[in-house]
Amino acid sequence: MKNISCTIIALLLALHAPLALAEDKPALSIREALDIAEKAKAVRANGDQVFIVSMTLERTSMLNGKTVWIAKWSGTLPANKPSDRETGVQIAMDGSVKHIVKGPADK
């Protein structure tokens, strides 16, 4: 059973690797994404006290996922709900922003 699982995983990786290499250039450049992330951080209380520690280009899912930029903060910022904390943002290729929020249960 273990050999079958390993074989299936190897096949999935082998099929996914060429797709990952064939990805097109992102529609939104990293410079544009950084600017959007900085603006999203600036509107939060204490946004000037944290900085961007990473900016990565990721797919939202392995198959048929969309490409997004993920910006992570050096610390947390207040979110809309007082019990939640914002840890970064997800930026779509059209420039739309989703805030990455962790609640009390995510600790």
Phi, psi and omega in degrees: 000322181295321179295323178294318179297316179297321179295316179297316179297317180298319178295317178298317179294319180296322179286327183281328184303311179297326178294319180295322180287335183271005181297144178282166174300139180300141179294333180248121182290162179296326178295318177295319179295320177298318179297316179296317180296317178299319179293320179295323179289322184294331182279350178275148174301137181066017179299334179282353182264355176238164180223168180280123179261339177205151176221115183234150175261120185226162173258141182289335173207161185294317180250130177061022179278158176266156180270134180222156170266139176242120176252129179249138179275158177286340178211185180262156177237156177298139176258186181297319176271133183303332181277349182263158177229138178270132182248354180165193179221154173250126184244118179283165182293346175269002178091357179288150187240135170241130180278135178268114188237140174243132178264180181303328181284345183272006185293000000 
